[in-house]
Amino acid sequence: MGPDPIPTPTTTTTLDDVLERLRITKFDFLNMDIEMHKPQGLAGFSIERFAPRLACIEAHLGVRERILDYFYRHGYVIVGKYWRIDGDNFWFAPAGAFHDEPRFAKRAPKAK
């Protein structure tokens, strides 16, 4: 190990703020890998507004349930064909977007 870490003040932002500053109104693919902080990152993202067709989220055990809950609440389901080849990430799509949704995936109500 190296020397003790030095606390460094920094500013933070939300994904919504970044997308607004860049004038991005729509995109197809979301990939999020922010070590154990996906729930906080997702909290700053308006998924209904940007409506990605596919999302890849690294799902560590400690935050997995909150990630699943977020996507379920917003009408997304796990895409089974990716689950079989990528055990580290959860892949989500809007319910009904893929024909091979796993049988255990319930149709989530559309967010209001």
C-alpha positions as CSV (number, residue, x, y, z in Angstrom):
1,M,0.0,0.0,0.0
2,G,1.0,3.6,-0.6
3,P,0.7,6.6,1.6
4,D,-2.5,7.4,3.4
5,P,-5.1,8.9,1.1
6,I,-5.6,12.6,1.2
7,P,-9.2,13.8,1.3
8,T,-9.9,16.0,-1.8
9,P,-13.0,18.2,-2.1
10,T,-14.7,17.8,-5.4
11,T,-18.0,18.8,-7.0
12,T,-20.6,16.3,-8.1
13,T,-23.4,16.5,-10.7
14,T,-26.2,14.3,-11.9
15,L,-26.4,12.4,-15.2
16,D,-29.5,14.6,-16.0
17,D,-27.4,17.7,-15.6
18,V,-24.6,16.4,-17.8
19,L,-27.0,15.4,-20.5
20,E,-28.8,18.8,-20.4
21,R,-25.5,20.7,-20.6
22,L,-24.6,18.7,-23.7
23,R,-28.1,19.1,-25.1
24,I,-28.6,15.4,-25.4
25,T,-32.3,14.6,-25.6
26,K,-32.3,10.9,-26.4
27,F,-29.8,8.0,-26.6
28,D,-30.1,4.3,-27.1
29,F,-27.6,2.7,-24.7
30,L,-26.7,3.4,-21.1
31,N,-23.7,1.8,-19.5
32,M,-23.0,2.6,-15.9
33,D,-20.0,1.4,-13.8
34,I,-19.5,3.6,-10.8
35,E,-18.3,1.1,-8.1
36,M,-21.1,0.6,-5.6
37,H,-22.7,3.9,-6.3
38,K,-25.1,2.9,-9.1
39,P,-28.2,3.6,-7.0
40,Q,-27.0,7.2,-6.4
41,G,-26.2,7.6,-10.1
42,L,-29.6,6.3,-11.2
43,A,-31.3,8.6,-8.7
44,G,-30.0,11.5,-10.8
45,F,-31.2,10.1,-14.1
46,S,-34.7,10.6,-15.6
47,I,-35.0,7.3,-17.4
48,E,-38.5,8.1,-18.8
49,R,-37.2,11.3,-20.3
50,F,-34.2,9.8,-22.2
51,A,-35.7,6.3,-22.6
52,P,-32.6,4.2,-23.5
53,R,-33.5,1.1,-25.4
54,L,-30.8,-0.9,-23.5
55,A,-28.9,-0.4,-20.2
56,C,-25.9,-2.3,-18.9
57,I,-25.3,-1.8,-15.2
58,E,-22.6,-3.6,-13.2
59,A,-24.6,-5.2,-10.3
60,H,-22.5,-5.8,-7.2
61,L,-24.3,-7.9,-4.6
62,G,-24.4,-4.9,-2.1
63,V,-26.5,-2.7,-4.5
64,R,-28.1,-5.4,-6.7
65,E,-31.6,-5.2,-5.1
66,R,-31.7,-1.4,-5.4
67,I,-30.7,-1.6,-9.1
68,L,-33.4,-4.2,-9.8
69,D,-36.0,-2.1,-7.9
70,Y,-35.1,1.0,-9.9
71,F,-35.5,-0.6,-13.3
72,Y,-38.7,-2.5,-12.2
73,R,-40.3,0.8,-11.1
74,H,-39.6,2.3,-14.4
75,G,-40.9,-0.5,-16.6
76,Y,-37.7,-2.2,-17.5
77,V,-36.9,-5.9,-17.3
78,I,-33.7,-8.0,-17.4
79,V,-32.8,-9.1,-20.9
80,G,-32.2,-12.8,-20.7
81,K,-29.9,-13.3,-23.7
82,Y,-27.2,-11.1,-22.2
83,W,-27.6,-12.7,-18.7
84,R,-26.4,-16.0,-20.2
85,I,-23.0,-14.6,-21.4
86,D,-22.4,-11.8,-18.9
87,G,-22.7,-12.6,-15.2
88,D,-21.2,-9.4,-13.9
89,N,-23.7,-7.0,-15.4
90,F,-27.4,-6.7,-15.5
91,W,-28.8,-5.7,-18.9
92,F,-32.2,-4.0,-19.0
93,A,-34.7,-3.0,-21.7
94,P,-38.2,-1.6,-21.6
95,A,-40.7,-4.4,-21.0
96,G,-41.7,-6.0,-24.3
97,A,-38.8,-4.7,-26.2
98,F,-37.1,-8.1,-26.6
99,H,-38.8,-11.4,-27.4
100,D,-36.6,-13.5,-25.2
101,E,-37.4,-11.9,-21.8
102,P,-36.8,-14.4,-19.0
103,R,-40.0,-16.0,-17.8
104,F,-39.4,-14.7,-14.3
105,A,-39.5,-11.1,-15.5
106,K,-42.8,-9.5,-14.5
107,R,-44.2,-6.7,-16.6
108,A,-43.7,-3.6,-14.6
109,P,-46.3,-0.9,-14.7
110,K,-45.3,2.2,-16.7
111,A,-44.0,5.0,-14.5
112,K,-46.4,7.9,-14.0
